[in-house]
Amino acid sequence: MENKMVTAEDVAAELVPLIREYLLGTCEREGAQIVYTLPDGRQFVIRIM
């Protein structure tokens, strides 16, 4: 079995579709962070380190 390195960007890329499916609002990935915007305009930034 080959060891593969998982980066923060990989994790963010896998989380975005789940957030889009289960939460209202919009979700954009910017590198290793996700910007989630609620329908009322409030924003949250999820940083993956």
Secondary structure, 3 states (H helix, E strand, C coil): CCCCCCCHHHHHHHHHHHHHHHCCCEEEEECCEEEEECCCCCEEEEECC
